[in-house]
């Protein structure tokens, strides 16, 4: 079963890379959704994504920080330096009111798209 997970992960991410903008929107949507829950930093967000997806999805560091930059430039998130405790200082990200609105709009679009795709992808094997 683990070989299927690695195949799915590789195939899925290759599709995202191939289709560019759609893949980028997917990543941005995931980050905004995580920041709706609480402020966070890059490593923690990636760890949560990995945990919630049972290890099937992980973002490359470059992808994650490029997405943070795009979201910040769009005014959807802001960042601040967290208090340094026992470890290195961390840059935390927080969602803005515009980011909340964008996240909710993206979620509605995702639900509509999923509903359509569920109907379109029905095959004899899924019936």
C-alpha positions in Angstrom: 0.0 0.0 0.0 2.8 2.4 0.7 4.0 2.1 -2.9 0.5 3.4 -4.1 0.9 6.4 -1.8 4.2 7.3 -3.2 2.9 6.8 -6.8 -0.1 9.0 -6.0 2.0 11.7 -4.4 4.4 11.8 -7.3 1.7 11.7 -10.0 -0.5 14.4 -8.2 2.4 16.8 -7.7 3.5 16.3 -11.3 0.1 17.3 -12.5 0.1 20.4 -10.3 3.5 21.4 -11.7 2.3 20.7 -15.2 -0.8 22.9 -14.9 1.0 25.7 -13.2 -1.6 28.2 -12.1 -4.1 25.7 -11.0 -1.5 23.9 -8.9 -0.4 27.2 -7.4 -3.9 28.1 -6.5 -4.3 24.7 -4.8 -1.2 25.4 -2.6 -2.3 29.0 -1.8 -5.7 27.7 -0.8 -4.2 25.1 1.5 -2.0 27.7 3.2 -4.9 30.1 3.7 -7.0 27.4 5.2 -4.3 26.5 7.7 -3.9 30.1 8.7 -7.6 30.4 9.3 -7.1 28.0 12.2 -4.1 29.9 13.7 -1.0 31.9 12.9 1.8 29.6 12.0 5.3 29.3 10.5 6.5 27.4 7.4 7.8 24.2 8.9 4.7 23.8 11.1 2.3 24.3 8.2 4.2 21.8 6.1 4.1 19.3 9.1 0.4 19.8 9.5 -0.2 19.2 5.7 1.9 16.1 5.9 0.1 14.8 9.0 -3.5 15.6 7.7 -2.7 13.9 4.4 -1.1 10.9 6.0 2.2 11.8 4.4 0.8 11.9 0.9 1.4 15.6 0.4 4.3 17.7 1.4 5.4 21.0 0.0 9.0 21.6 -1.1 10.5 24.5 1.0 10.9 26.6 -2.2 7.2 26.1 -3.1 6.0 27.0 0.4 8.0 30.2 0.7 7.2 31.3 -2.8 3.5 30.8 -1.9 4.0 32.9 1.3 5.6 35.7 -0.8 2.7 35.6 -3.3 0.1 35.7 -0.5 1.9 38.5 1.2 2.3 40.5 -2.0 -1.5 40.1 -2.6 -2.3 41.3 0.9 -3.8 38.0 2.0 -1.3 37.4 4.8 1.2 39.3 6.8 4.3 38.1 8.7 6.0 38.8 12.0 9.0 37.5 13.9 8.0 35.3 16.8 9.7 35.5 20.2 12.8 33.4 20.1 12.6 30.7 22.8 14.9 27.7 22.9 15.4 27.5 19.2 15.9 29.8 16.2 13.7 32.8 15.6 10.6 31.9 13.5 8.7 34.0 11.0 5.0 33.6 11.6 2.3 34.2 9.1 -1.2 35.5 9.9 -4.2 35.8 7.6 -5.6 39.3 6.8 -9.3 40.1 6.4 -8.8 40.1 2.6 -7.1 36.7 3.0 -10.1 35.4 4.9 -12.5 36.5 2.2 -10.2 35.0 -0.5 -10.0 31.7 1.5 -13.8 31.4 1.7 -14.3 32.2 -2.0 -11.7 29.6 -2.9 -13.4 27.1 -0.7 -16.7 27.7 -2.4 -15.1 27.3 -5.8 -13.4 24.1 -4.6 -16.7 22.6 -3.4 -18.4 23.5 -6.7 -15.5 22.1 -8.7 -15.4 18.9 -6.6 -19.1 18.4 -7.1 -18.8 18.7 -10.9 -15.7 16.5 -11.0 -17.4 13.8 -8.9 -20.2 13.7 -11.5 -17.8 13.8 -14.5 -15.5 11.1 -13.2 -18.1 8.4 -12.7 -17.0 5.3 -14.5 -18.3 1.7 -14.4 -15.7 0.9 -11.8 -17.0 3.6 -9.4 -20.7 2.8 -9.8 
